[in-house]
Amino acid sequence: MKVAIQGEKGSFSHEAVLRMVPGAAIVTCSRSAEVFDRLETRSVAAAVIPIENSLAGPVTEHYDLLLTRAVFIQREFRMRISHNLIAAPGVRRKDVVRAYSHPVALDQCRDFFQRNPGIEPVPFYDTAGAVKHVLAANLRDSAAIAGRQAARAYQGKILAAGIEDDKRNFTRFFLVRRKRHVLKGAAKTSTAFGLKNVPGALYQALGIFASHDLNLTKIESRPMRGRPWEYVFYADFLSGDTAAARAALGELAAAAEMVKVLGIYPVGI
């Protein structure tokens, strides 16, 4: 099975695919939109995307794409993230004056940069891609921040291990497919809904979940495109495709301007 990811070989998304879909053929893409394009045009059977990090928060572009594309979340997976300072063989830590990585990874290593003011954080499109760039160019004054798998993939040297701010650093990934298919044991639902801009609208919407004894595990808002200062709400709740969930979503649809079920899937570990 072909699975699309955004990023290079050795990225955390690459590793998530290997754990979620063993034996999959991984198709790397330079942009997140390309991942969804490949899924919709059937050049891949599935996609794996990071959706949120326990330190840096949500991957907002992926929330927007889940809303606008005809796809369905089938599984979630939570991965422990450990960042390492990786350089070309022979480079010493004292020689490093800049570190390349994805902006989210850089944000997860703020304490490291505060302790090392002589190292400049430089945003790059991908963690593993940053390692590939540093090694391919044989940069002698630069390093990258990425996982151990990226160091192995490009034969880099780890100068400092575990430099993330918090060891309880996890990223949540989704396995996304084109068609709705609810796996056995599904016990979590992701939704998106838009509300009328009137007093109490959000309060009433949240009350629907409470009245059906559905436990919300996450809620956040994103701007609604083409409608300034109006928002789409994304909510996860603990229930599969049950009578209570269907009733709640039916009531929500009657009260909201828009409701989309993004996925129904087993709770990740």
C-alpha positions as CSV (number, residue, x, y, z in Angstrom):
1,M,0.0,0.0,0.0
2,K,1.3,3.5,-0.9
3,V,1.1,6.1,1.9
4,A,1.8,9.8,1.3
5,I,3.6,12.0,3.9
6,Q,5.0,15.6,3.9
7,G,8.7,15.4,4.5
8,E,11.8,13.5,3.7
9,K,12.9,9.9,4.6
10,G,13.7,9.8,8.2
11,S,11.1,12.3,9.3
12,F,8.8,11.7,12.2
13,S,5.9,11.2,9.7
14,H,8.0,8.6,8.0
15,E,8.5,6.8,11.3
16,A,4.8,7.0,12.1
17,V,3.9,5.3,8.8
18,L,6.3,2.4,9.6
19,R,4.6,1.9,13.0
20,M,1.0,2.4,11.8
21,V,1.2,0.7,8.4
22,P,4.1,-1.8,8.4
23,G,5.4,-2.6,5.0
24,A,3.8,0.4,3.3
25,A,5.5,2.1,0.4
26,I,6.1,5.7,1.5
27,V,5.6,8.6,-1.0
28,T,7.3,11.8,0.2
29,C,5.8,15.2,-0.7
30,S,7.2,18.7,-0.4
31,R,3.9,20.3,0.7
32,S,1.0,19.2,2.8
33,A,-1.5,20.1,0.1
34,E,0.3,17.7,-2.2
35,V,-0.3,14.9,0.3
36,F,-4.0,15.5,0.1
37,D,-3.9,15.9,-3.7
38,R,-2.3,12.5,-4.1
39,L,-4.9,11.0,-1.8
40,E,-7.8,12.5,-3.7
41,T,-6.4,11.6,-7.1
42,R,-5.9,8.0,-5.9
43,S,-2.1,7.9,-6.5
44,V,-1.8,6.7,-2.9
45,A,-4.1,4.7,-0.8
46,A,-3.7,6.7,2.4
47,A,-1.8,9.5,4.1
48,V,-0.2,10.1,7.4
49,I,-0.2,13.6,8.8
50,P,0.8,15.2,12.1
51,I,-2.1,17.0,13.6
52,E,-0.9,18.3,17.0
53,N,2.1,18.4,19.3
54,S,1.8,18.3,23.1
55,L,4.2,21.3,23.4
56,A,3.8,23.3,20.2
57,G,0.0,22.8,19.7
58,P,-2.0,22.1,16.5
59,V,-0.8,21.8,12.9
60,T,-3.3,24.4,11.7
61,E,-2.8,23.8,8.0
62,H,-3.8,20.2,8.4
63,Y,-7.0,21.1,10.2
64,D,-7.9,23.4,7.3
65,L,-7.2,20.6,4.8
66,L,-9.2,18.0,6.7
67,L,-12.1,20.4,6.6
68,T,-12.0,21.3,2.9
69,R,-10.9,17.9,1.4
70,A,-13.1,14.8,0.9
71,V,-11.1,12.5,3.3
72,F,-11.8,10.5,6.5
73,I,-9.6,9.9,9.6
74,Q,-9.3,6.2,10.2
75,R,-6.6,5.9,12.9
76,E,-4.6,8.1,15.3
77,F,-1.2,7.4,16.7
78,R,0.8,9.2,19.4
79,M,4.6,9.3,19.0
80,R,7.1,10.3,21.6
81,I,9.3,13.0,20.0
82,S,13.0,13.3,20.9
83,H,15.1,16.0,19.1
84,N,18.8,15.7,18.5
85,L,21.5,18.1,17.2
86,I,22.9,16.4,14.1
87,A,25.9,17.4,12.0
88,A,28.2,16.0,9.4
89,P,30.9,13.6,10.6
90,G,33.9,15.5,12.0
91,V,32.0,18.6,12.9
92,R,32.4,19.6,16.6
93,R,29.6,21.1,18.7
94,K,31.7,24.2,19.3
95,D,31.9,24.8,15.6
96,V,28.1,25.0,15.2
97,V,26.7,28.5,14.8
98,R,23.3,27.7,13.2
99,A,20.8,24.9,13.5
100,Y,18.2,24.1,10.8
101,S,14.9,22.5,11.4
102,H,11.1,22.7,11.0
103,P,9.7,25.7,12.9
104,V,7.7,23.4,15.1
105,A,10.8,21.5,16.1
106,L,12.7,24.7,16.8
107,D,9.8,25.9,19.0
108,Q,10.1,22.7,21.0
109,C,13.8,23.4,21.7
110,R,13.6,27.0,23.1
111,D,15.6,26.1,26.3
112,F,18.4,24.7,24.2
113,F,18.8,27.9,22.2
114,Q,18.5,30.0,25.4
115,R,21.4,27.9,26.8
116,N,23.4,28.2,23.6
117,P,23.0,31.8,22.4
118,G,25.8,31.3,19.8
119,I,23.6,28.9,17.8
120,E,21.0,30.6,15.6
121,P,17.8,28.7,14.9
122,V,17.0,28.6,11.2
123,P,13.6,27.5,9.9
124,F,13.6,24.7,7.3
125,Y,10.7,22.9,5.6
126,D,11.3,19.5,7.3
127,T,13.3,18.1,10.2
128,A,14.8,15.2,8.2
129,G,15.1,17.5,5.2
130,A,17.3,19.7,7.3
131,V,19.6,16.8,8.1
132,K,19.7,15.9,4.4
133,H,20.6,19.5,3.5
134,V,23.4,19.8,6.2
135,L,25.0,16.5,5.2
136,A,24.6,16.9,1.4
137,A,26.2,20.4,1.5
138,N,28.8,19.2,4.1
139,L,28.2,22.3,6.1
140,R,31.0,22.6,8.7
141,D,29.4,25.3,10.8
142,S,25.9,24.1,10.9
143,A,23.7,21.3,12.3
144,A,20.1,20.2,12.1
145,I,17.6,19.3,14.7
146,A,15.7,16.0,14.0
147,G,15.1,12.5,15.3
148,R,17.6,9.6,15.4
149,Q,16.1,8.0,12.4
150,A,17.1,11.0,10.3
151,A,20.6,10.7,11.6
152,R,20.7,7.1,10.6
153,A,19.1,7.8,7.2
154,Y,21.7,10.4,6.2
155,Q,24.7,9.1,8.3
156,G,24.8,12.2,10.4
157,K,26.6,12.5,13.8
158,I,24.5,13.3,16.9
159,L,26.3,16.1,18.8
160,A,23.6,16.4,21.5
161,A,20.7,14.1,22.2
162,G,17.3,14.8,23.7
163,I,17.4,18.6,23.4
164,E,13.6,19.1,23.5
165,D,12.3,21.3,26.3
166,D,10.1,18.6,27.8
167,K,10.6,14.9,27.7
168,R,6.8,14.5,27.7
169,N,6.8,15.6,24.1
170,F,4.4,13.8,21.9
171,T,3.0,14.3,18.4
172,R,-0.4,13.0,17.4
173,F,-0.7,11.6,13.9
174,F,-3.7,10.7,11.8
175,L,-4.0,8.0,9.2
176,V,-6.3,9.5,6.6
177,R,-8.1,7.7,3.7
178,R,-10.5,8.8,1.0
179,K,-13.6,6.9,2.0
180,R,-15.4,6.6,5.3
181,H,-14.5,3.3,6.9
182,V,-14.9,2.9,10.7
183,L,-12.5,0.4,12.2
184,K,-13.6,-2.1,14.8
185,G,-13.1,-0.7,18.3
186,A,-13.5,2.9,17.2
187,A,-14.2,5.0,20.3
188,K,-13.3,8.6,19.3
189,T,-14.8,11.1,16.9
190,S,-13.4,14.2,15.3
191,T,-15.8,16.9,14.1
192,A,-15.8,20.4,12.7
193,F,-18.7,22.8,12.9
194,G,-19.6,26.4,12.2
195,L,-22.1,28.4,14.2
196,K,-24.2,31.5,13.7
197,N,-22.6,34.6,15.2
198,V,-25.2,35.1,17.9
199,P,-24.9,35.2,21.7
200,G,-24.8,31.7,23.4
201,A,-24.3,29.7,20.1
202,L,-21.1,28.0,21.4
203,Y,-22.6,27.4,24.8
204,Q,-25.7,25.7,23.3
205,A,-23.5,23.6,20.9
206,L,-21.4,22.3,23.8
207,G,-24.5,21.6,25.8
208,I,-25.6,19.1,23.1
209,F,-22.5,17.0,23.8
210,A,-23.1,17.2,27.6
211,S,-26.7,16.3,27.3
212,H,-25.7,13.0,25.5
213,D,-23.0,12.3,28.1
214,L,-20.2,12.7,25.5
215,N,-16.8,13.6,26.9
216,L,-15.1,16.3,24.8
217,T,-11.3,15.8,24.8
218,K,-10.4,18.8,22.7
219,I,-11.9,21.9,21.2
220,E,-10.4,24.8,19.3
221,S,-11.3,27.3,16.7
222,R,-9.9,28.3,13.3
223,P,-10.7,31.3,11.1
224,M,-13.4,30.7,8.5
225,R,-12.0,31.5,5.0
226,G,-13.9,34.3,3.2
227,R,-15.8,35.3,6.4
228,P,-13.5,37.5,8.6
229,W,-13.9,37.2,12.4
230,E,-16.0,34.0,12.0
231,Y,-14.7,30.7,13.1
232,V,-14.9,26.9,12.6
233,F,-14.8,24.9,15.8
234,Y,-12.9,21.5,15.9
235,A,-14.0,19.1,18.6
236,D,-13.0,15.6,19.5
237,F,-15.2,13.4,21.8
238,L,-14.9,9.9,23.2
239,S,-17.5,7.8,21.3
240,G,-17.5,5.7,18.2
241,D,-20.5,5.5,15.8
242,T,-23.0,5.0,18.6
243,A,-26.7,6.0,19.0
244,A,-25.7,8.8,21.4
245,A,-23.1,10.2,19.0
246,R,-25.4,10.1,16.0
247,A,-28.2,11.8,18.1
248,A,-25.8,14.5,19.3
249,L,-24.5,15.2,15.8
250,G,-28.0,15.3,14.5
251,E,-28.9,18.0,17.0
252,L,-25.7,19.9,16.3
253,A,-26.5,19.9,12.6
254,A,-29.9,21.4,13.3
255,A,-28.4,24.2,15.4
256,A,-25.2,24.8,13.4
257,E,-24.5,26.3,9.9
258,M,-22.2,23.4,9.1
259,V,-21.1,20.1,10.6
260,K,-18.6,17.7,9.2
261,V,-17.5,14.4,10.8
262,L,-13.7,14.3,10.1
263,G,-13.2,10.8,11.4
264,I,-14.3,8.0,13.7
265,Y,-11.4,5.9,15.0
266,P,-9.8,3.8,17.8
267,V,-8.3,5.9,20.6
268,G,-4.5,6.2,20.0
269,I,-1.9,4.8,22.4
